[in-house]
């Protein structure tokens, strides 16, 4: 019994290293793409559809996360896993789409004024900060859930879930607030 616990701990350490590398690399790559002096020419205007697509993906991920919570509260583990896997896959699709868009298109500036501008930037800044730190606990929670390590999963989910839900919902709110200012 101790051997299997030690083996799992070694395996967990390796996974945690990979999770850490990914959780650090992704925000660094996104930051580079956002601030690079010239954008990548993808030879088409199709990328300008991606912010709209991303909002739909974030909306769907939010719904999947909420259903995941409902299912686990009702002890329906099968549906909970399906909902959380759906949210995880949608998050991955979103990330790829987001990276493509920001590698190819200039960022849009918010055009609102007064109080609404402060609200927008508050939501945007908290969204960005939490999105940057969310990946580590999300990946860890998913791994622990996938490997049926329920005690560890529950501990990580206490932090990962509210951050993830906030990031998906605030992403949609930011999109809705800035979408009137898109120039395409």
ROSE-4610 file (N, C-alpha, C; in Angstrom, 1 decimal, always signed):
// ROSE-4610
residu = [X/X/X/X/X/X/X/X/X/X/X/X/X/X/X/X/X/X/X/X/X/X/X/X/X/X/X/X/X/X/X/X/X/X/X/X/X/X/X/X/X/X/X/X/X/X/X/X/X/X/X/X/X/X/X/X/X/X/X/X/X/X/X/X/X/X/X/X/X/X/X/X/X/X/X/X/X/X/X/X/X/X/X/X/X/X/X/X/X/X/X/X/X/X/X/X/X/X/X/X/X/X/X/X/X/X/X/X/X/X/X/X/X/X/X/X/X/X/X/X/X/X/X/X/X/X/X/X/X/X/X/X/X/X/X/X/X/X/X/X/X/X/X/X/X/X/X/X/X/X/X/X/X/X/X/X/X/X/X/X/X/X/X/X/X/X/X/X/X/X/X/X/X/X/X/X/X/X/X/X/X/X/X/X/X/X/X/X/X/X/X/X/X/X/X/X/X/X/X/X/X/X/X/X/X/X/X/X/X/X/X/X/X/X/X/X/X/X/X/X/X/X/X/X/X/X/X/X/X/X/X/X/X/X/X/X/X/X/X/X/X/X/X/X/X/X/X/X/X/X/X/X/X/X/X/X/X/X/X/X/X/X/X/X/X/X/X/X/X/X/X/X/X/X/X/X/X/X/X/X/X/X/X/X/X/X/X/X/X/X/X/X/X/X/X/X/X/X/X/X/X/X/X/X/X/X/X/X/X/X/X/X/X/X/X/X/X/X/X/X/X/X/X/X/X/X/X/X/X/X/X/X/X/X/X/X/X/X/X/X/X/X/X/X/X/X/X/X/X/X/X/X/X/X/X/X/X/X/X/X/X/X/X/X/X/X/X/X/X/X/X/X/X/X/X/X/X/X/X/X/X/X/X/X/X/X/X/X/X/X/X/X/X/X/X/X/X/X/X/X/X/X/X/X/X/X/X/X/X/X/X/X/X/X/X/X/X/X/X/X/X/X/X/X/X/X/X/X/X/X/X/X/X/X/X/X/X/X/X/X/X/X/X/X/X/X/X/X/X/X/X/X/X/X/X/X/X/X/X/X/X/X/X/X/X/X/X/X/X/X/X/X/X/X/X/X/X/X/X/X/X/X/X/X/X/X/X/X/X/X/X/X/X/X/X/X/X/X/X/X/X/X/X/X/X/X/X/X/X/X/X/X/X/X/X/X/X/X/X/X/X/X/X/X/X/X/X/X/X/X/X/X/X/X/X/X/X/X/X/X/X/X/X/X/X/X/X/X/X/X/X/X]
num = [1/1/1/2/2/2/3/3/3/4/4/4/5/5/5/6/6/6/7/7/7/8/8/8/9/9/9/10/10/10/11/11/11/12/12/12/13/13/13/14/14/14/15/15/15/16/16/16/17/17/17/18/18/18/19/19/19/20/20/20/21/21/21/22/22/22/23/23/23/24/24/24/25/25/25/26/26/26/27/27/27/28/28/28/29/29/29/30/30/30/31/31/31/32/32/32/33/33/33/34/34/34/35/35/35/36/36/36/37/37/37/38/38/38/39/39/39/40/40/40/41/41/41/42/42/42/43/43/43/44/44/44/45/45/45/46/46/46/47/47/47/48/48/48/49/49/49/50/50/50/51/51/51/52/52/52/53/53/53/54/54/54/55/55/55/56/56/56/57/57/57/58/58/58/59/59/59/60/60/60/61/61/61/62/62/62/63/63/63/64/64/64/65/65/65/66/66/66/67/67/67/68/68/68/69/69/69/70/70/70/71/71/71/72/72/72/73/73/73/74/74/74/75/75/75/76/76/76/77/77/77/78/78/78/79/79/79/80/80/80/81/81/81/82/82/82/83/83/83/84/84/84/85/85/85/86/86/86/87/87/87/88/88/88/89/89/89/90/90/90/91/91/91/92/92/92/93/93/93/94/94/94/95/95/95/96/96/96/97/97/97/98/98/98/99/99/99/100/100/100/101/101/101/102/102/102/103/103/103/104/104/104/105/105/105/106/106/106/107/107/107/108/108/108/109/109/109/110/110/110/111/111/111/112/112/112/113/113/113/114/114/114/115/115/115/116/116/116/117/117/117/118/118/118/119/119/119/120/120/120/121/121/121/122/122/122/123/123/123/124/124/124/125/125/125/126/126/126/127/127/127/128/128/128/129/129/129/130/130/130/131/131/131/132/132/132/133/133/133/134/134/134/135/135/135/136/136/136/137/137/137/138/138/138/139/139/139/140/140/140/141/141/141/142/142/142/143/143/143/144/144/144/145/145/145/146/146/146/147/147/147/148/148/148/149/149/149/150/150/150/151/151/151/152/152/152/153/153/153/154/154/154/155/155/155/156/156/156/157/157/157/158/158/158/159/159/159/160/160/160/161/161/161/162/162/162/163/163/163/164/164/164/165/165/165/166/166/166/167/167/167/168/168/168/169/169/169/170/170/170/171/171/171/172/172/172/173/173/173/174/174/174/175/175/175/176/176/176/177/177/177/178/178/178/179/179/179/180/180/180/181/181/181/182/182/182/183/183/183/184/184/184]
x = [+0.8/+0.0/+0.9/+1.9/+2.8/+3.5/+3.8/+4.5/+3.6/+2.3/+1.5/+1.3/+1.2/+1.2/+2.4/+3.6/+4.8/+4.9/+4.4/+4.5/+3.5/+2.4/+1.4/+2.0/+2.7/+3.3/+4.4/+5.2/+6.2/+5.6/+4.5/+3.8/+3.1/+2.6/+2.0/+3.1/+4.2/+5.3/+5.7/+5.7/+6.0/+4.9/+3.7/+2.5/+2.5/+2.8/+2.8/+3.9/+5.0/+6.1/+5.6/+4.9/+4.3/+3.3/+2.4/+1.4/+2.0/+3.0/+3.7/+4.3/+5.0/+5.6/+4.5/+3.4/+2.3/+1.7/+1.5/+0.8/+1.7/+3.0/+3.8/+4.0/+4.2/+4.4/+3.3/+2.1/+0.9/+0.7/+0.7/+0.6/+1.8/+3.0/+4.1/+3.9/+3.5/+3.3/+2.2/+1.1/+0.0/+0.5/+1.3/+1.8/+2.7/+3.6/+4.4/+3.6/+2.6/+1.7/+0.9/+0.5/-0.2/+0.7/+1.9/+2.8/+3.8/+3.8/+4.8/+4.5/+5.6/+5.5/+4.7/+4.8/+4.1/+3.3/+2.2/+1.3/+1.7/+1.3/+1.5/+0.5/+0.9/+0.0/-0.6/-1.8/-2.5/-3.2/-3.0/-3.5/-5.0/-5.7/-7.1/-7.7/-8.9/-9.7/-10.5/-10.4/-11.2/-10.9/-9.8/-9.4/-10.3/-11.0/-11.8/-13.1/-13.4/-14.6/-14.3/-13.0/-12.6/-13.1/-13.1/-13.6/-15.1/-15.9/-17.3/-17.3/-16.5/-16.4/-16.0/-15.0/-14.5/-15.5/-16.4/-17.5/-18.5/-18.7/-19.6/-19.0/-17.7/-17.0/-17.0/-16.7/-16.7/-18.1/-19.1/-20.5/-20.8/-20.4/-20.7/-19.9/-18.6/-17.8/-18.4/-19.0/-19.6/-20.8/-21.6/-22.8/-22.3/-21.3/-20.7/-20.2/-19.6/-19.1/-20.2/-21.3/-22.4/-23.1/-23.3/-23.9/-23.0/-21.7/-20.7/-21.0/-21.2/-21.4/-22.8/-23.8/-25.1/-25.0/-24.3/-24.2/-23.4/-22.4/-21.6/-22.4/-23.1/-24.0/-25.1/-25.5/-26.5/-25.8/-24.5/-23.7/-23.8/-24.0/-24.0/-22.6/-21.7/-20.3/-20.1/-20.8/-20.7/-21.0/-22.1/-22.4/-21.5/-21.1/-20.1/-18.8/-18.3/-17.1/-17.3/-18.5/-18.7/-18.8/-19.4/-19.6/-18.2/-17.4/-16.1/-15.1/-15.2/-14.4/-14.8/-16.1/-16.6/-16.1/-16.1/-15.6/-14.1/-13.4/-11.9/-11.6/-12.3/-12.1/-12.4/-13.5/-13.9/-12.8/-12.3/-11.2/-10.0/-9.7/-8.5/-8.8/-10.0/-10.4/-10.3/-10.8/-10.8/-9.3/-8.5/-7.1/-6.4/-6.6/-6.0/-6.6/-7.9/-8.5/-8.0/-7.9/-7.4/-6.0/-5.1/-3.7/-3.7/-4.4/-4.4/-4.9/-6.0/-6.5/-5.5/-4.9/-4.0/-2.6/-2.3/-1.1/-1.3/-2.5/-2.8/-3.5/-4.1/-4.9/-4.5/-4.6/-4.4/-5.5/-5.2/-6.2/-7.1/-8.3/-9.3/-9.3/-9.4/-9.4/-10.9/-11.1/-12.4/-12.7/-13.9/-14.3/-15.2/-15.6/-16.5/-15.9/-16.7/-16.1/-16.8/-16.2/-16.8/-16.8/-17.9/-17.9/-17.8/-18.5/-18.5/-17.0/-16.2/-14.8/-14.1/-14.3/-13.7/-14.2/-15.5/-16.1/-15.5/-15.4/-14.8/-13.3/-12.5/-11.1/-11.0/-11.9/-11.8/-12.1/-13.1/-13.5/-12.3/-11.8/-10.8/-9.5/-9.1/-7.8/-8.0/-9.1/-9.3/-9.4/-10.0/-10.1/-8.7/-7.9/-6.5/-5.7/-5.7/-4.9/-5.3/-6.6/-7.1/-7.0/-7.1/-6.9/-5.4/-4.5/-3.1/-2.8/-3.4/-3.1/-4.1/-5.1/-6.1/-5.7/-4.8/-4.4/-3.8/-3.0/-2.3/-3.4/-4.2/-5.2/-6.2/-6.6/-7.5/-6.9/-5.7/-5.0/-4.9/-4.5/-4.3/-5.6/-6.7/-8.0/-8.5/-8.2/-8.7/-7.9/-6.6/-5.8/-6.2/-6.4/-6.8/-8.2/-9.1/-10.4/-10.3/-9.5/-9.4/-8.8/-7.8/-7.2/-7.9/-9.1/-10.0/-9.3/-8.5/-7.9/-8.8/-9.9/-11.0/-10.6/-9.9/-9.5/-8.7/-7.7/-6.8/-7.7/-8.5/-9.4/-10.2/-10.9/-11.8/-11.0/-9.8/-8.9/-8.6/-8.2/-7.8/-9.1/-10.2/-11.4/-11.9/-11.7/-12.2/-11.6/-10.4/-9.8/-10.0/-9.9/-9.9/-11.3/-12.3/-13.7/-14.2/-14.1/-14.6/-13.8/-12.5/-11.6/-12.0/-12.1/-12.4/-13.8/-14.8/-16.1/-16.1/-15.3/-15.2/-14.6/-13.5/-12.8/-13.7/-14.4/-15.3/-16.4/-17.0/-18.1/-17.6/-16.5/-16.0/-15.5/-15.0/-14.6/-15.7/-16.9/-18.1/-18.5/-18.5/-18.8/-17.9/-16.6/-15.6/-15.9/-16.2/-16.5/-17.8/-18.8/-20.0/-19.8/-18.9/-18.6/-17.8/-16.8/-15.9/-16.4/-17.3/-17.7/-18.3/-18.9/-19.3/-18.2/-17.0/-15.8/-14.9/-15.3/-14.5/-14.6/-13.5/-13.5/-13.5/-14.1/-14.2/-15.6]
y = [-1.2/+0.0/+1.3/+1.3/+2.4/+2.7/+1.6/+1.7/+2.4/+2.1/+2.7/+4.2/+4.5/+5.9/+6.7/+6.0/+6.7/+6.8/+5.8/+5.9/+7.0/+7.1/+8.1/+9.5/+9.6/+10.9/+11.3/+10.3/+10.6/+11.0/+10.3/+10.6/+12.0/+12.3/+13.6/+14.7/+14.5/+15.5/+15.8/+14.7/+14.9/+15.7/+15.4/+16.1/+17.6/+17.8/+19.1/+20.0/+19.3/+20.1/+20.5/+19.6/+19.9/+21.0/+20.8/+21.8/+23.2/+23.2/+24.5/+25.1/+24.3/+24.8/+25.4/+24.6/+25.1/+26.4/+26.4/+27.5/+28.8/+28.6/+29.8/+30.2/+29.2/+29.4/+30.1/+29.6/+30.2/+31.7/+32.2/+33.6/+34.4/+33.8/+34.5/+34.6/+33.5/+33.5/+34.5/+34.5/+35.5/+36.9/+37.2/+38.6/+39.0/+38.1/+38.3/+38.7/+37.9/+38.1/+39.4/+39.8/+41.0/+42.3/+42.1/+43.3/+43.3/+42.3/+42.3/+43.4/+44.0/+45.2/+45.1/+43.9/+43.7/+42.4/+42.4/+41.2/+40.2/+38.9/+37.9/+38.1/+38.1/+38.2/+36.8/+36.6/+35.3/+35.3/+36.4/+36.5/+36.5/+36.9/+36.9/+37.7/+38.2/+38.9/+38.0/+36.7/+35.7/+35.8/+36.3/+36.4/+37.3/+38.3/+39.3/+38.7/+37.5/+36.8/+36.2/+36.0/+35.2/+35.8/+37.2/+37.7/+37.3/+37.2/+36.8/+35.3/+34.5/+33.1/+32.9/+33.6/+33.5/+33.8/+34.8/+35.1/+33.9/+33.3/+32.1/+31.0/+30.8/+29.7/+30.0/+31.2/+31.5/+31.4/+31.7/+31.6/+30.1/+29.3/+27.8/+27.2/+27.7/+27.2/+27.6/+28.8/+29.2/+28.3/+28.0/+27.1/+25.7/+25.2/+23.9/+23.9/+24.9/+25.0/+25.1/+25.8/+25.9/+24.5/+23.9/+22.5/+21.5/+21.7/+20.8/+20.9/+22.2/+22.4/+21.8/+22.0/+21.4/+19.9/+19.3/+17.8/+17.3/+17.9/+17.4/+17.6/+18.7/+18.9/+17.8/+17.3/+16.2/+14.9/+14.9/+13.6/+12.8/+13.5/+12.8/+13.0/+12.1/+12.2/+12.1/+11.2/+11.0/+12.3/+12.9/+14.2/+15.3/+15.3/+16.3/+16.2/+15.0/+14.8/+15.3/+14.9/+15.3/+16.9/+17.5/+19.0/+19.6/+19.1/+19.7/+19.5/+18.3/+18.0/+18.9/+19.1/+20.1/+21.5/+21.9/+23.2/+23.3/+22.2/+22.1/+22.2/+21.4/+21.4/+22.8/+23.4/+24.7/+25.7/+25.6/+26.5/+26.4/+25.1/+24.9/+25.5/+25.3/+25.9/+27.4/+28.0/+29.4/+29.9/+29.2/+29.7/+29.7/+28.7/+28.6/+29.8/+30.0/+31.0/+32.4/+32.6/+33.9/+34.2/+33.2/+33.3/+33.7/+33.0/+33.3/+34.7/+35.1/+36.5/+37.5/+37.4/+38.4/+38.3/+37.2/+37.2/+37.9/+38.0/+38.5/+39.9/+40.3/+41.5/+42.4/+43.7/+44.7/+44.7/+45.0/+45.0/+46.2/+46.1/+47.2/+48.0/+49.3/+50.2/+50.5/+50.4/+50.7/+52.2/+52.5/+53.9/+54.5/+53.8/+54.4/+55.4/+56.3/+57.3/+57.4/+58.1/+58.2/+57.0/+56.8/+55.7/+54.3/+54.2/+52.9/+52.5/+53.5/+53.2/+52.6/+53.1/+52.6/+51.1/+50.9/+49.6/+48.6/+49.0/+48.2/+47.8/+48.8/+48.5/+47.7/+47.9/+47.0/+45.6/+45.3/+44.0/+43.4/+44.2/+43.7/+43.4/+44.2/+44.0/+42.8/+42.6/+41.5/+40.2/+40.3/+39.2/+38.7/+39.7/+39.4/+38.7/+39.3/+38.8/+37.4/+37.2/+35.9/+34.9/+35.3/+34.4/+33.9/+34.8/+34.4/+33.4/+33.5/+32.6/+31.4/+31.4/+30.4/+29.0/+29.1/+27.9/+26.8/+27.2/+26.2/+25.5/+26.1/+25.4/+24.6/+25.2/+24.5/+23.2/+23.2/+22.0/+21.0/+21.5/+20.6/+19.9/+20.7/+20.2/+19.2/+19.5/+18.5/+17.2/+17.3/+16.1/+15.3/+15.9/+15.2/+14.6/+15.3/+14.7/+13.6/+13.7/+12.7/+11.4/+11.6/+10.4/+10.0/+10.5/+10.1/+10.3/+11.4/+11.7/+12.8/+12.3/+13.2/+14.2/+13.8/+14.7/+15.9/+15.5/+16.6/+17.4/+16.8/+17.5/+18.5/+18.1/+19.0/+20.2/+20.0/+21.1/+22.1/+21.7/+22.6/+23.3/+22.6/+23.1/+24.3/+24.3/+25.4/+26.8/+26.7/+27.9/+28.0/+26.9/+26.8/+27.2/+26.6/+26.8/+28.3/+29.0/+30.3/+31.2/+31.0/+31.8/+31.5/+30.2/+29.8/+30.4/+30.3/+30.8/+32.3/+33.0/+34.5/+34.8/+34.1/+34.4/+34.2/+33.1/+32.9/+33.9/+34.2/+35.2/+36.6/+37.0/+38.3/+38.5/+37.4/+37.4/+37.8/+37.3/+37.6/+39.1/+39.5/+40.9/+41.8/+41.6/+42.4/+42.5/+41.3/+41.3/+42.2/+42.0/+42.8/+44.3/+44.6/+46.1/+46.7/+45.9/+46.4/+46.2/+45.3/+44.9/+46.1/+47.1/+48.3/+49.0/+48.8/+49.6/+48.9/+47.7/+46.9/+47.7/+47.8/+48.5/+47.6/+46.4/+45.5/+45.0]
z = [+0.0/+0.0/+0.0/+0.8/+0.9/-0.5/-1.2/-2.5/-3.5/-3.5/-4.5/-4.1/-2.8/-2.4/-2.8/-2.6/-3.0/-4.5/-5.3/-6.7/-7.2/-6.6/-7.0/-6.7/-5.5/-5.2/-6.2/-6.6/-7.7/-9.0/-9.3/-10.5/-10.4/-9.2/-9.0/-9.1/-8.6/-8.7/-10.2/-11.0/-12.4/-13.1/-12.8/-13.3/-12.9/-11.6/-11.1/-11.7/-12.0/-12.8/-14.2/-14.9/-16.2/-16.1/-15.1/-14.9/-14.6/-13.8/-13.6/-14.8/-15.6/-16.9/-17.8/-17.9/-18.8/-18.2/-16.9/-16.3/-16.3/-16.4/-16.6/-18.1/-18.9/-20.3/-21.0/-20.8/-21.5/-21.2/-20.0/-19.9/-20.5/-20.4/-21.0/-22.6/-23.2/-24.6/-25.0/-24.2/-24.5/-24.3/-23.3/-23.1/-24.3/-24.7/-25.9/-27.1/-27.4/-28.5/-28.4/-27.2/-27.1/-27.3/-26.9/-27.0/-28.0/-28.9/-30.0/-30.9/-31.5/-32.3/-33.6/-34.2/-35.4/-35.3/-35.9/-35.8/-37.0/-36.8/-37.8/-38.9/-40.2/-41.3/-41.6/-41.3/-41.6/-43.0/-43.7/-45.1/-45.2/-44.2/-44.3/-43.1/-43.3/-42.3/-41.4/-41.6/-40.9/-39.4/-39.0/-37.5/-36.8/-37.5/-36.8/-36.4/-36.7/-36.2/-34.8/-34.5/-33.3/-32.0/-31.8/-30.5/-30.3/-31.3/-31.2/-30.9/-31.6/-31.3/-29.8/-29.4/-28.0/-27.0/-27.3/-26.3/-26.2/-27.4/-27.4/-26.6/-26.8/-26.1/-24.6/-24.2/-22.8/-22.2/-22.9/-22.4/-22.2/-23.2/-23.1/-22.0/-21.8/-20.7/-19.3/-19.2/-18.0/-17.7/-18.7/-18.5/-18.1/-18.7/-18.4/-16.9/-16.5/-15.1/-14.1/-14.4/-13.5/-13.5/-14.6/-14.6/-13.9/-14.0/-13.3/-11.8/-11.3/-9.9/-9.4/-10.3/-10.0/-9.9/-10.8/-10.9/-9.7/-9.3/-8.1/-6.8/-6.7/-5.5/-5.4/-6.6/-6.6/-6.6/-6.5/-6.4/-7.7/-8.8/-10.1/-10.7/-10.3/-10.7/-12.2/-12.9/-14.3/-15.1/-14.8/-15.5/-15.1/-13.8/-13.3/-14.2/-14.3/-15.1/-16.5/-17.1/-18.5/-18.6/-17.7/-17.7/-17.5/-16.6/-16.4/-17.5/-18.1/-19.3/-20.4/-20.6/-21.6/-21.4/-20.1/-19.8/-20.1/-19.7/-20.0/-21.5/-22.3/-23.7/-24.3/-23.9/-24.4/-24.0/-22.8/-22.4/-23.2/-23.6/-24.5/-25.9/-26.4/-27.7/-27.6/-26.6/-26.4/-26.4/-25.7/-25.6/-26.9/-27.7/-29.1/-29.9/-29.9/-30.6/-30.2/-28.9/-28.3/-28.8/-28.7/-29.1/-30.6/-31.5/-32.9/-33.1/-32.5/-32.7/-32.3/-31.1/-30.7/-31.4/-32.0/-32.8/-34.1/-34.6/-35.9/-36.0/-34.9/-34.9/-33.8/-34.1/-33.0/-32.0/-30.8/-29.7/-30.0/-29.6/-29.7/-28.4/-28.5/-27.4/-27.0/-25.7/-25.1/-25.3/-25.9/-26.2/-25.2/-24.2/-23.2/-22.4/-21.7/-20.9/-19.5/-18.6/-17.3/-16.4/-15.7/-14.7/-15.4/-16.6/-17.3/-17.7/-18.0/-18.3/-17.1/-15.9/-14.7/-14.4/-14.6/-14.5/-15.4/-16.7/-17.7/-17.4/-17.0/-16.7/-15.4/-14.5/-13.3/-13.6/-14.4/-14.8/-15.7/-16.6/-17.5/-16.7/-15.8/-15.1/-14.2/-13.5/-12.6/-13.5/-14.6/-15.6/-16.0/-16.4/-16.9/-15.8/-14.6/-13.5/-13.1/-13.0/-12.6/-13.7/-15.0/-16.1/-16.1/-15.7/-15.7/-14.6/-13.4/-12.3/-12.3/-13.1/-13.0/-13.6/-14.6/-15.3/-14.4/-13.4/-12.5/-11.7/-11.0/-10.2/-11.0/-12.2/-13.1/-13.6/-14.1/-14.6/-13.4/-12.3/-11.1/-10.7/-10.6/-10.3/-11.3/-12.5/-13.6/-13.5/-13.2/-13.1/-11.9/-10.8/-9.6/-9.8/-10.4/-10.7/-11.7/-12.7/-13.8/-13.2/-12.2/-11.6/-10.3/-10.1/-9.0/-7.6/-7.5/-6.2/-5.5/-5.0/-4.6/-3.5/-2.5/-1.4/-2.0/-2.8/-3.4/-4.4/-5.1/-6.1/-5.3/-4.2/-3.5/-2.9/-2.5/-1.9/-3.0/-4.2/-5.2/-5.8/-5.9/-6.6/-5.8/-4.5/-3.6/-4.2/-4.8/-5.3/-6.8/-7.5/-9.0/-9.5/-9.0/-9.5/-9.5/-8.4/-8.4/-9.4/-9.4/-10.3/-11.7/-12.1/-13.5/-13.9/-13.0/-13.3/-13.5/-12.6/-12.8/-14.1/-14.5/-15.7/-16.9/-16.9/-18.1/-18.2/-17.1/-17.1/-17.4/-16.7/-17.0/-18.4/-19.0/-20.4/-21.3/-21.0/-21.8/-21.6/-20.3/-20.0/-20.7/-20.6/-21.3/-22.8/-23.4/-24.8/-25.1/-24.3/-24.5/-24.4/-23.5/-23.3/-24.4/-24.9/-25.9/-27.4/-27.6/-28.9/-29.8/-29.2/-30.0/-30.6/-30.1/-30.5/-31.5/-31.8/-32.9/-34.2/-34.9/-36.2/-37.4/-37.2/-38.4/-38.6]
